[in-house]
């Protein structure tokens, strides 16, 4: 997998993170809120790791 493919997939993941954040705004989420929070935390960790691995990614 080349770096451009990885960058494209990271962009998709960033978009999905925003969807999860919007989902947290729903009052009827119940116990699913725990899973959504966990997913957001894991995505944040992935994005941090990506930025450490590809420090020039912010320049594109």
Biopython code that builds the backbone (N, CA, C, O; Angstrom):
import numpy as np
from Bio.PDB.StructureBuilder import StructureBuilder

atoms = [
    (1, "UNK", "N", (0.855, -1.170, 0.000)),
    (1, "UNK", "CA", (0.000, 0.000, 0.000)),
    (1, "UNK", "C", (0.904, 1.237, 0.000)),
    (1, "UNK", "O", (1.800, 1.356, 0.835)),
    (2, "UNK", "N", (0.667, 2.136, -0.922)),
    (2, "UNK", "CA", (1.515, 3.325, -0.995)),
    (2, "UNK", "C", (0.972, 4.432, -0.090)),
    (2, "UNK", "O", (-0.153, 4.352, 0.405)),
    (3, "UNK", "N", (1.779, 5.447, 0.113)),
    (3, "UNK", "CA", (1.427, 6.505, 1.061)),
    (3, "UNK", "C", (0.194, 7.302, 0.605)),
    (3, "UNK", "O", (-0.571, 7.780, 1.442)),
    (4, "UNK", "N", (-0.001, 7.446, -0.692)),
    (4, "UNK", "CA", (-1.184, 8.171, -1.181)),
    (4, "UNK", "C", (-2.471, 7.431, -0.835)),
    (4, "UNK", "O", (-3.470, 8.049, -0.467)),
    (5, "UNK", "N", (-2.443, 6.116, -0.953)),
    (5, "UNK", "CA", (-3.610, 5.306, -0.589)),
    (5, "UNK", "C", (-3.904, 5.441, 0.893)),
    (5, "UNK", "O", (-5.060, 5.568, 1.295)),
    (6, "UNK", "N", (-2.858, 5.413, 1.703)),
    (6, "UNK", "CA", (-3.028, 5.563, 3.152)),
    (6, "UNK", "C", (-3.619, 6.936, 3.463)),
    (6, "UNK", "O", (-4.529, 7.049, 4.284)),
    (7, "UNK", "N", (-3.110, 7.966, 2.817)),
    (7, "UNK", "CA", (-3.621, 9.323, 3.044)),
    (7, "UNK", "C", (-5.112, 9.421, 2.678)),
    (7, "UNK", "O", (-5.884, 10.062, 3.391)),
    (8, "UNK", "N", (-5.505, 8.796, 1.587)),
    (8, "UNK", "CA", (-6.908, 8.812, 1.173)),
    (8, "UNK", "C", (-7.788, 8.122, 2.209)),
    (8, "UNK", "O", (-8.879, 8.595, 2.526)),
    (9, "UNK", "N", (-7.307, 7.010, 2.726)),
    (9, "UNK", "CA", (-8.086, 6.277, 3.729)),
    (9, "UNK", "C", (-8.169, 7.052, 5.044)),
    (9, "UNK", "O", (-9.190, 7.017, 5.730)),
    (10, "UNK", "N", (-7.098, 7.744, 5.384)),
    (10, "UNK", "CA", (-7.116, 8.566, 6.594)),
    (10, "UNK", "C", (-8.145, 9.684, 6.447)),
    (10, "UNK", "O", (-8.851, 10.010, 7.401)),
    (11, "UNK", "N", (-8.229, 10.263, 5.267)),
    (11, "UNK", "CA", (-9.227, 11.307, 5.011)),
    (11, "UNK", "C", (-10.638, 10.754, 5.204)),
    (11, "UNK", "O", (-11.495, 11.430, 5.774)),
    (12, "UNK", "N", (-10.884, 9.541, 4.738)),
    (12, "UNK", "CA", (-12.188, 8.909, 4.939)),
    (12, "UNK", "C", (-12.471, 8.679, 6.422)),
    (12, "UNK", "O", (-13.589, 8.895, 6.891)),
    (13, "UNK", "N", (-11.465, 8.245, 7.141)),
    (13, "UNK", "CA", (-11.615, 7.990, 8.580)),
    (13, "UNK", "C", (-11.914, 9.283, 9.321)),
    (13, "UNK", "O", (-12.728, 9.295, 10.244)),
    (14, "UNK", "N", (-11.263, 10.371, 8.925)),
    (14, "UNK", "CA", (-11.536, 11.674, 9.549)),
    (14, "UNK", "C", (-13.002, 12.059, 9.364)),
    (14, "UNK", "O", (-13.628, 12.601, 10.274)),
    (15, "UNK", "N", (-13.534, 11.779, 8.200)),
    (15, "UNK", "CA", (-14.943, 12.067, 7.943)),
    (15, "UNK", "C", (-15.868, 11.218, 8.798)),
    (15, "UNK", "O", (-16.897, 11.697, 9.274)),
    (16, "UNK", "N", (-15.506, 9.974, 8.989)),
    (16, "UNK", "CA", (-16.312, 9.090, 9.830)),
    (16, "UNK", "C", (-16.255, 9.534, 11.289)),
    (16, "UNK", "O", (-17.226, 9.371, 12.029)),
    (17, "UNK", "N", (-15.124, 10.091, 11.700)),
    (17, "UNK", "CA", (-14.998, 10.595, 13.074)),
    (17, "UNK", "C", (-16.018, 11.708, 13.303)),
    (17, "UNK", "O", (-16.665, 11.765, 14.349)),
    (18, "UNK", "N", (-16.152, 12.587, 12.319)),
    (18, "UNK", "CA", (-17.119, 13.672, 12.437)),
    (18, "UNK", "C", (-18.542, 13.123, 12.575)),
    (18, "UNK", "O", (-19.356, 13.681, 13.312)),
    (19, "UNK", "N", (-18.835, 12.049, 11.878)),
    (19, "UNK", "CA", (-20.160, 11.427, 11.998)),
    (19, "UNK", "C", (-20.386, 10.896, 13.405)),
    (19, "UNK", "O", (-21.487, 11.005, 13.944)),
    (20, "UNK", "N", (-19.352, 10.325, 13.996)),
    (20, "UNK", "CA", (-19.468, 9.816, 15.364)),
    (20, "UNK", "C", (-19.671, 10.949, 16.362)),
    (20, "UNK", "O", (-20.441, 10.819, 17.313)),
    (21, "UNK", "N", (-18.977, 12.057, 16.138)),
    (21, "UNK", "CA", (-19.142, 13.213, 17.032)),
    (21, "UNK", "C", (-20.582, 13.712, 16.961)),
    (21, "UNK", "O", (-21.172, 14.045, 17.989)),
    (22, "UNK", "N", (-21.152, 13.767, 15.761)),
    (22, "UNK", "CA", (-22.551, 14.191, 15.608)),
    (22, "UNK", "C", (-23.497, 13.205, 16.288)),
    (22, "UNK", "O", (-24.516, 13.598, 16.857)),
    (23, "UNK", "N", (-23.151, 11.926, 16.221)),
    (23, "UNK", "CA", (-23.971, 10.905, 16.860)),
    (23, "UNK", "C", (-24.011, 11.106, 18.374)),
    (23, "UNK", "O", (-25.039, 10.859, 19.005)),
    (24, "UNK", "N", (-22.913, 11.548, 18.953)),
    (24, "UNK", "CA", (-22.863, 11.793, 20.398)),
    (24, "UNK", "C", (-23.851, 12.879, 20.831)),
    (24, "UNK", "O", (-24.259, 12.914, 21.992)),
    (25, "UNK", "N", (-24.230, 13.746, 19.927)),
    (25, "UNK", "CA", (-25.155, 14.834, 20.246)),
    (25, "UNK", "C", (-26.593, 14.344, 20.433)),
    (25, "UNK", "O", (-27.439, 15.075, 20.948)),
    (26, "UNK", "N", (-26.863, 13.128, 20.023)),
    (26, "UNK", "CA", (-28.218, 12.590, 20.138)),
    (26, "UNK", "C", (-28.482, 12.169, 21.589)),
    (26, "UNK", "O", (-27.696, 11.423, 22.173)),
    (27, "UNK", "N", (-29.576, 12.643, 22.161)),
    (27, "UNK", "CA", (-29.854, 12.352, 23.569)),
    (27, "UNK", "C", (-30.287, 10.910, 23.847)),
    (27, "UNK", "O", (-30.166, 10.442, 24.979)),
    (28, "UNK", "N", (-30.785, 10.206, 22.839)),
    (28, "UNK", "CA", (-31.308, 8.853, 23.050)),
    (28, "UNK", "C", (-30.287, 7.749, 22.734)),
    (28, "UNK", "O", (-30.668, 6.629, 22.393)),
    (29, "UNK", "N", (-29.014, 8.064, 22.845)),
    (29, "UNK", "CA", (-27.965, 7.114, 22.479)),
    (29, "UNK", "C", (-27.820, 5.984, 23.501)),
    (29, "UNK", "O", (-27.442, 4.868, 23.144)),
    (30, "UNK", "N", (-28.118, 6.268, 24.756)),
    (30, "UNK", "CA", (-28.051, 5.238, 25.798)),
    (30, "UNK", "C", (-26.645, 4.715, 26.011)),
    (30, "UNK", "O", (-25.674, 5.472, 25.985)),
    (31, "UNK", "N", (-26.547, 3.409, 26.222)),
    (31, "UNK", "CA", (-25.248, 2.806, 26.523)),
    (31, "UNK", "C", (-24.343, 2.741, 25.296)),
    (31, "UNK", "O", (-23.143, 2.495, 25.423)),
    (32, "UNK", "N", (-24.901, 2.956, 24.126)),
    (32, "UNK", "CA", (-24.095, 2.990, 22.904)),
    (32, "UNK", "C", (-23.100, 4.147, 22.947)),
    (32, "UNK", "O", (-22.089, 4.131, 22.244)),
    (33, "UNK", "N", (-23.394, 5.151, 23.777)),
    (33, "UNK", "CA", (-22.515, 6.310, 23.935)),
    (33, "UNK", "C", (-21.088, 5.870, 24.328)),
    (33, "UNK", "O", (-20.109, 6.475, 23.890)),
    (34, "UNK", "N", (-20.980, 4.839, 25.136)),
    (34, "UNK", "CA", (-19.671, 4.332, 25.564)),
    (34, "UNK", "C", (-18.887, 3.840, 24.349)),
    (34, "UNK", "O", (-17.705, 4.150, 24.201)),
    (35, "UNK", "N", (-19.539, 3.082, 23.493)),
    (35, "UNK", "CA", (-18.880, 2.546, 22.293)),
    (35, "UNK", "C", (-18.488, 3.655, 21.323)),
    (35, "UNK", "O", (-17.418, 3.609, 20.716)),
    (36, "UNK", "N", (-19.349, 4.638, 21.183)),
    (36, "UNK", "CA", (-19.055, 5.756, 20.282)),
    (36, "UNK", "C", (-17.858, 6.538, 20.809)),
    (36, "UNK", "O", (-16.968, 6.904, 20.041)),
    (37, "UNK", "N", (-17.830, 6.796, 22.113)),
    (37, "UNK", "CA", (-16.675, 7.481, 22.707)),
    (37, "UNK", "C", (-15.391, 6.691, 22.480)),
    (37, "UNK", "O", (-14.356, 7.267, 22.145)),
    (38, "UNK", "N", (-15.457, 5.377, 22.662)),
    (38, "UNK", "CA", (-14.287, 4.525, 22.458)),
    (38, "UNK", "C", (-13.819, 4.591, 21.006)),
    (38, "UNK", "O", (-12.620, 4.668, 20.738)),
    (39, "UNK", "N", (-14.756, 4.561, 20.084)),
    (39, "UNK", "CA", (-14.401, 4.631, 18.662)),
    (39, "UNK", "C", (-13.714, 5.954, 18.343)),
    (39, "UNK", "O", (-12.737, 5.983, 17.595)),
    (40, "UNK", "N", (-14.220, 7.045, 18.907)),
    (40, "UNK", "CA", (-13.607, 8.354, 18.677)),
    (40, "UNK", "C", (-12.193, 8.386, 19.235)),
    (40, "UNK", "O", (-11.281, 8.900, 18.588)),
    (41, "UNK", "N", (-12.003, 7.839, 20.437)),
    (41, "UNK", "CA", (-10.667, 7.797, 21.034)),
    (41, "UNK", "C", (-9.697, 7.003, 20.166)),
    (41, "UNK", "O", (-8.553, 7.414, 19.974)),
    (42, "UNK", "N", (-10.153, 5.869, 19.643)),
    (42, "UNK", "CA", (-9.288, 5.034, 18.808)),
    (42, "UNK", "C", (-8.967, 5.729, 17.482)),
    (42, "UNK", "O", (-7.843, 5.629, 16.988)),
    (43, "UNK", "N", (-9.924, 6.417, 16.916)),
    (43, "UNK", "CA", (-9.668, 7.170, 15.686)),
    (43, "UNK", "C", (-8.657, 8.275, 15.966)),
    (43, "UNK", "O", (-7.748, 8.501, 15.168)),
    (44, "UNK", "N", (-8.808, 8.964, 17.095)),
    (44, "UNK", "CA", (-7.860, 10.024, 17.451)),
    (44, "UNK", "C", (-6.442, 9.471, 17.588)),
    (44, "UNK", "O", (-5.480, 10.098, 17.144)),
    (45, "UNK", "N", (-6.319, 8.300, 18.202)),
    (45, "UNK", "CA", (-5.005, 7.662, 18.327)),
    (45, "UNK", "C", (-4.433, 7.317, 16.954)),
    (45, "UNK", "O", (-3.246, 7.521, 16.702)),
    (46, "UNK", "N", (-5.276, 6.797, 16.075)),
    (46, "UNK", "CA", (-4.848, 6.460, 14.718)),
    (46, "UNK", "C", (-4.372, 7.703, 13.975)),
    (46, "UNK", "O", (-3.346, 7.669, 13.296)),
    (47, "UNK", "N", (-5.115, 8.796, 14.104)),
    (47, "UNK", "CA", (-4.746, 10.035, 13.422)),
    (47, "UNK", "C", (-3.431, 10.596, 13.967)),
    (47, "UNK", "O", (-2.614, 11.112, 13.204)),
    (48, "UNK", "N", (-3.224, 10.499, 15.278)),
    (48, "UNK", "CA", (-1.960, 10.950, 15.861)),
    (48, "UNK", "C", (-0.794, 10.114, 15.344)),
    (48, "UNK", "O", (0.264, 10.645, 15.003)),
    (49, "UNK", "N", (-1.000, 8.810, 15.292)),
    (49, "UNK", "CA", (0.035, 7.904, 14.788)),
    (49, "UNK", "C", (0.353, 8.222, 13.321)),
    (49, "UNK", "O", (1.517, 8.226, 12.920)),
    (50, "UNK", "N", (-0.674, 8.482, 12.538)),
    (50, "UNK", "CA", (-0.483, 8.826, 11.132)),
    (50, "UNK", "C", (0.351, 10.101, 11.006)),
    (50, "UNK", "O", (1.276, 10.170, 10.195)),
    (51, "UNK", "N", (0.018, 11.103, 11.811)),
    (51, "UNK", "CA", (0.751, 12.369, 11.740)),
    (51, "UNK", "C", (2.195, 12.220, 12.192)),
    (51, "UNK", "O", (3.074, 12.929, 11.703)),
    (52, "UNK", "N", (2.446, 11.307, 13.115)),
    (52, "UNK", "CA", (3.840, 11.040, 13.516)),
    (52, "UNK", "C", (4.591, 10.311, 12.413)),
    (52, "UNK", "O", (5.773, 10.563, 12.181)),
    (53, "UNK", "N", (3.895, 9.408, 11.737)),
    (53, "UNK", "CA", (4.532, 8.613, 10.673)),
    (53, "UNK", "C", (4.723, 9.425, 9.406)),
    (53, "UNK", "O", (5.735, 9.280, 8.719)),
    (54, "UNK", "N", (3.752, 10.282, 9.089)),
    (54, "UNK", "CA", (3.809, 11.125, 7.905)),
    (54, "UNK", "C", (3.703, 12.590, 8.330)),
    (54, "UNK", "O", (2.658, 13.217, 8.157)),
    (55, "UNK", "N", (4.778, 13.128, 8.881)),
    (55, "UNK", "CA", (4.716, 14.516, 9.404)),
    (55, "UNK", "C", (4.417, 15.551, 8.326)),
    (55, "UNK", "O", (3.941, 16.640, 8.649)),
    (56, "UNK", "N", (4.675, 15.254, 7.075)),
    (56, "UNK", "CA", (4.411, 16.202, 6.004)),
    (56, "UNK", "C", (2.957, 16.130, 5.520)),
    (56, "UNK", "O", (2.589, 16.829, 4.576)),
    (57, "UNK", "N", (2.136, 15.302, 6.150)),
    (57, "UNK", "CA", (0.749, 15.116, 5.703)),
    (57, "UNK", "C", (-0.055, 16.399, 5.820)),
    (57, "UNK", "O", (-0.974, 16.622, 5.032)),
    (58, "UNK", "N", (0.276, 17.255, 6.798)),
    (58, "UNK", "CA", (-0.463, 18.501, 6.975)),
    (58, "UNK", "C", (-0.167, 19.504, 5.881)),
    (58, "UNK", "O", (-0.905, 20.476, 5.720)),
    (59, "UNK", "N", (0.893, 19.289, 5.130)),
    (59, "UNK", "CA", (1.299, 20.232, 4.096)),
    (59, "UNK", "C", (0.539, 20.027, 2.792)),
    (59, "UNK", "O", (0.617, 20.871, 1.900)),
    (60, "UNK", "N", (-0.192, 18.926, 2.662)),
    (60, "UNK", "CA", (-0.906, 18.627, 1.413)),
    (60, "UNK", "C", (-2.250, 19.278, 1.375)),
    (60, "UNK", "O", (-2.980, 19.129, 0.396)),
]
sb = StructureBuilder()
sb.init_structure("model")
sb.init_model(0)
sb.init_chain("A")
sb.init_seg("    ")
for serial, (resi, resn, name, xyz) in enumerate(atoms, 1):
    if name == "N":
        sb.init_residue(resn, " ", resi, " ")
    sb.init_atom(name, np.array(xyz, "f"), 0.0, 1.0, " ", f" {name:<3s}", serial, name[0])
structure = sb.get_structure()
